[in-house]
Amino acid sequence: MERLIIALIALLGGLVAALVGWLDSKEAFDARKFGGSAVRSLIAGVVFAVGYHLAGAVSTLDLFYAFLGGAGVDVLGNRIAGKLGNGSFPVSQNTEPPAEEDPQEPKES
């Protein structure tokens, strides 16, 4: 049960970091970018849960470290993915250009 709590707190840390980053950007909400952060946070939660060896009960300090770790994984992953050209990694980037209307074709009213 302690590992589940650690995983959820790390996930929460990553999601909070993504939310604060979105609020700081003053852009419209982009579910694709937030989805990438959610996946990175989920990965961080799993890594923390698997790699965390609990010798005793979970303390507040353990939860704080998991929260900061989840936020850190999301922030670093976002920076690295942004430098590589896909800021929403591991969610794929939409590379198709938007469909344009043919100016020669009359519009129906």
Disulfide bonds with the S-S distance in Angstrom:
none
